[in-house]
Amino acid sequence: MDRRIGREGSGQYARSRRKTPLPEGAERVRRWLKKIMRDGQVTQMELAEAAGVTQAQICRVLTGASEMKVGTLVRMVEGLGYRLVFVPAEQFEQAKARKAEALREQRDG
């Protein structure tokens, strides 16, 4: 075990061995997938079965050991009960700002 990068086979070790870091968007998707799985108490094996991929593929994606192919991403997202949708960045930011404002108003009464 290398104390700086974790034990071999761990996500931290796998990410340290990559030649280039994951793009920020890919890292954001990876974190989102992990959160959705945690919130829904979905195991890697359950997602693999629902998505029609191997548990090893799920593990590699979630640890950042490999980038996912678009088809794998779509199967994983749909396996979690979601749809992959593209929204113009400006429209997304406006919707995010409206949601934040609504939450502030709800909180402040």
Secondary structure, DSSP 8 states (H G I E B T S, - for coil): -BTTTBSTTSHHHHHHH-SS---HHHHHHHHHHHHHHHHHT--HHHHHHHHTS-HHHHHHHHHTSS---HHHHHHHHHHTT-------HHHHHHHHHHHHHHHHHHHH-
